[in-house]
Amino acid sequence: MSGPERVTLAMTGASGAPYGLRLLDCLVQEEREVHFLISKAAQLVLATETDVSLPAKPQAMQAFLSEYTGAAPGQIRVYGKEDWMAPPASGSGAPGAMVVVPCSTGTLSAIACGASNNLIERAADVALKERRPLILVPREAPYSAIHLENMLRLTQLGAVILPASPGFYHQPRTVDDLVDFIVARILNLLGIPQDMLPRWGEHHLGGSEE
């Protein structure tokens, strides 16, 4: 198995909830264990942008997401925002990588300054201090100088900033194609196999001229 066996997936209150849902589904299909964290703002955005309305309690949410994605028992684990005994809260138990998608600029700021006021922020702080992959997917426009400074600081600390800016060289026909573009890039960074998006140049291999 290439890539991390366990991944922390956090969703916060920026637009782009379909990215997080699609990544969750892909991680489940690739048989990864997912530690799922979501803010209250992200639950509101999710209900606004999709047809998914998550239960409020972690246990009920876990059951819902397991059924929604077809996950095996225990494959998805959901934790509340103040569950400080959850594995992502400690370097000795945290998964091998973390993705925040979508990542609000408020969460970006909190991670950049090490606030650790909730489990999402603490889990990201753990990923940074343990030198584990941390991928942040902001969705904002335009960016202020504050946002850009926080992104620079986080990049210097070892995080990867992957803005939700889909490309068009794969000739997308649907919104799902645009979502898959970003999710495929995340999976590539994690080292997890994906067949949603050919790597640059692969889509030309069959049509090269003499």
Buried (B, 14 or more C-beta within 10 A) or exposed (E): EEBBEBBBBBBBBBBBBBBBBBBBBBBBEBEBBBBBBBBEBBBEBBEEBEEBEBBEEBEEBBBBBBEBBEBEEEBBBBBBBEBEEBBBBBEEEBBBBBBBBBBBBBBBBBBBEEBBEBBBBBBBBBBBEBEBBBBBBBBBEEBEEEBEEBBEBBEEBBBBBBBBEBEEEBEBEEEEBBBBBBBBBBBBBBEBEBEBBEEEEEEEEEEEEE
